[in-house]
Amino acid sequence: MKAHWLKGILLLAIGAGCAQGGGAAPSALSPVAIAVSPPIVRLQTGAGGSTRFKIAVTNVGPEAVSVRAMTRDLTLAPDGTPLVGARGKDPWSCAAWIDLQPLRLDLGPEAFQEVVCTLKVPRGVRGGRYAAVLFEALHLQRPVGSGLRVSARVGTVVMETVPRTGRPDGEVAALRATAREDGADISVDVRNTGNIDVKVTGSAVVFDAAGRVAGRVMLNGGTGTVLPGGIRTLTGRWTPLRPAPGSHLVEARIFIPRRGVVRGRTALVLSDTSAESEPEEVMPAG
């Protein structure tokens, strides 16, 4: 699985609620376990057009399960963790455009079934839209006594782009340089101001009071994927051999494919005995 930002959706998520009963032995049912393929679907469908694709759902557990299919909005937290929301609420969602057949599957052990998904893009749409097709599984046999009602939820990420309408763009929304005794921690929030998902990379350059380059830092943000309207946080640590006390300037340089480099600047002060940073400030690059 190359796309680490998807792991929150694709790994098995176990939730439990107590079954009703009076003092009986816990259920001996095995944990629910299902898998889906493919984990990501990338589509290029024109406005007013439709696309059909299939998702295979497999019961990898030893007990029969009932699976419910649904579509939900998908956003990403600043650290890349996927967040699933209510259907059709996010302006960049295509969850309401996807029809699923069937909506329920009953699968025996090691059995699988394909769900046919039809995406219909309304006219006038531009850029990218995103959604999660989720599958929630429960045991067909209910637990007895005080056993737990166990469920599993996995999903496929759908990334739709209307061809030739993507406009990648972004900005440095916040730049923080927190001084340490051995240098500084640098954190950059990159906001996607375009209409399509992008993968951002970046670095930071530290200048001393005389304007000389005192160090360079590569910034890490995992895959760097940012959905439209979202923010991705990239971090790095500057650890010079001999931290020089005094004023410094930190400049973040963020590369956005098909857009170029966007920049942000903030001040950093290193003291003799302990490090202190100036209040957070993002300044436009010259």
N, C-alpha and C positions, 0 to 999 in steps of 0.2 A: 504494500500500500504506500505509494509515493506521496500522496497528498495528506500530510500529517494533520492539516487543519480540519480534515473530515473525521478524525478518529472519534470524536464525541458522538457522532451519529452512527458510525459503522460498527463500533464495538457494542457488545451485548449490554443492554441496560436492564438491570433487574429491579423490579418494584414489587412490594408485597403488602397485602392487607389481610387481616385476620378473618378466617372463616368462622361462621357461627357454630357453636357446639358447646357441650358441657362436659369437660374433663376427659374427652376421648383422646387416644393416642394420636400424635402428629401424623400427617399424611406421609406415605412413603413414595410419593410421586417424585420423579427425577426433575432437575431444573429444566426449564424451557430453553430451547436453543434453536434459533433459526438463522439462516444466512441468505443474503441477496446478491444477485449478480446481474448487471455490472454495478459497482459502487458509485460511479459517476457517469452521467449521460450528458454529452455536449451536443447541442443542436444548433443548426443555422436554418431558421425558417422565416421566410418573408412575411411581412405584414399582410394579413388576410389569408394566409396559407395554413396548412396543417401538416403534422408529422406524426407517424405512428412508430412506437418502439415498445420493446418487451422487457420485463424484469422477471427473472427466475427467482422464486422463493423456495428454499429447501429447508425441510425439517431435519436438523442434524442431531436431534435428541432421540432418546429411546421411547418416548411416549407420544401418542397422537395429540395434535394441537389444532386449534381453530385460529386462523389468522385473519385479521381485519386490515384492509388497505385504506389509506387516506392520503390526502395531500395537505401540506402545511407550508407556511412562509418560512424562508430560511434567511437568517442574517448571521454575521460573524462578530464575535466579541473582539476587542482590540488585540487580544493575544491569539486570535485565530480560532477560538473555540466556537463551534457551530451552535446557534441558538434557534430553536424551532418555535414559531409563534402561531397565532390563530390564522386561519386561511383567509387570504385576500386583504389583510390589513396593511401590509407593507407596500409602499408604492412601487417597489422594484420586484414584486412577487409575480410569478406566473402560476401559482398554485391553483387559482380558480379557473385557469385555462385548460387544466389536465383532467381528462375523463379516464376512469379506471374500470376495467372489466376483467374478472369479477371483483366485487368489493369484499368478498369473504371466501376463504379457502379452508378446507378441512384436510389436513395432511397427516398421514401415518408416518411412522418412523422411517427416515431416509427417503421419504417421498418429496417430490418437487412439483411445482406447477408454475406456469407463466402467467403473468398479469399483463394484459394488453393496455398500453397507455396511449392516449391520443391527445396531442397538444394542438390547440387551435389558437392562433395568434390573431388578435383583433386588428382591424385596419388602422393605419395611422401610428402604429407603435414603432419606436426607434430605440436602438441600443440593446442592452441586455436585460434579461429577467431571470429570476432564480426561485427554486422551490425544492422541497424535500418530499419524496414519495415514501411514506412510512408504512411499516408493517408491524402490527402489534399482535403477539401470539399469546394464547392462553391454553392450558390443558383442556382437552375435551372432557376429561373426567374431573369433577370437582373434588378437592381435598375433603377429608372427613374430619370431624372433631375440631381440634384446635389447629389443624394444619394451615399452612399459608397458601393463599391464592397468589401464585407466582406468574409473572408475565415477562415477556422479552420484547424489546422494540429495536428494530434496525431499519435502515433506510438507504435510499439511493438519492444522490444529489442531482438535480436537473439544472443545467446552465444553458439557457436559450439566448441566441443573439440574432437580431435581424440583420442580414448581410448588408455591408456597406453603409451602415448607419452608426457604427460605434465611434464614440468621441472620448478617448482616454484623456484624463486630466486629473490634477491633484494639487495639494498644497501642504505645507508644513503647518499643522494646526497648533502644535505646541512643541517646544524644545526645552528640555530640562537638563541642567548640568549641576550635579550635586557633588561638591568637593569632598574628598577623602584625604586621609593622611598620605596616601601613596598616589594620589591623582584625582580622578573624578569618575563618577558614573554618569553616563549620557543616555537620555531617553527621548525619542522623537515620536510624536503622534502624526501620522500621515493620513489626511482625509482625501477620500476619492470624490472629486467634484465633477467627474465625468459621468457618462451614461453606460459604462461597461466595466466589467471586472478587470483589474490589473494586478500584476505581480511586481511589487516595488522592492528595490534594493537600495542600499545607501551606505554612506560613510560620514565621518565627522572629522574636521580638521581643527586643531587647537592652535591658536596664535598667541604669542606672548605680547607683553606690553609694547614692544618695539615693532610688532607686526610680522615677526619671524614665525615660521611654522615650528611649533613645539612638539607636535605629534599628530598622528593620523590613527583613526579608529574605524574598523569595520563594524557596521551595525547589523545585528542579527534580528530577523523577524520571522523565522521559520520559512515557510514558502512565500511569505510576503503578500499573499492574496488579500485584496481589498475589494469588497463589493461596492457598487455605487451608493453614495451617501454614508458609507462606513468609514471606520478609522482602524488603522493598523499601527501597533506600537513596535518600534525597532529600538534595540538597546545595545549598548557597548560600554566598555570600561577603558579609560585612559590611565595607564600605569607607567609614567616615565621613570627612567633610572634615577634621576635627581629632580624631583618636583621643585620648581622655582617659585618662591612666594611672590605674590603680586597679582595684578590684574591680567586676565586672559580673555580671549574671545573664542567662542566655540561656534563653528559654522557647520550645519548639517547639509549634506548634498544628497538628495534623493532622486534616483533615476526611475522614471516611469516610461515603459516601452511606448514608442510612437508619440511620446509627448516631449521627452527630454528630461533635463535636470531642474528640480525645484529646490530652493534653498531657504534656510532659516538661520538666524543668529541669536546668541544669547551670551551674557557676560558670566565670567567665572572668576572668583577671587580665591587664591590660595594664601594661607597665612603661614607663619613660621612654625607654630606649634600645633595648630589644628586647622582644618580646612573649612571654609565657609563659602557658600555660593550666594550670588546676588539673587534677589527675587526673580522668579521665573518671568522671562520676557522673550518674545519672538520678534526679531527685527527683520525687516525685508532686506534681502541681499542687494548689494550695490551692483 
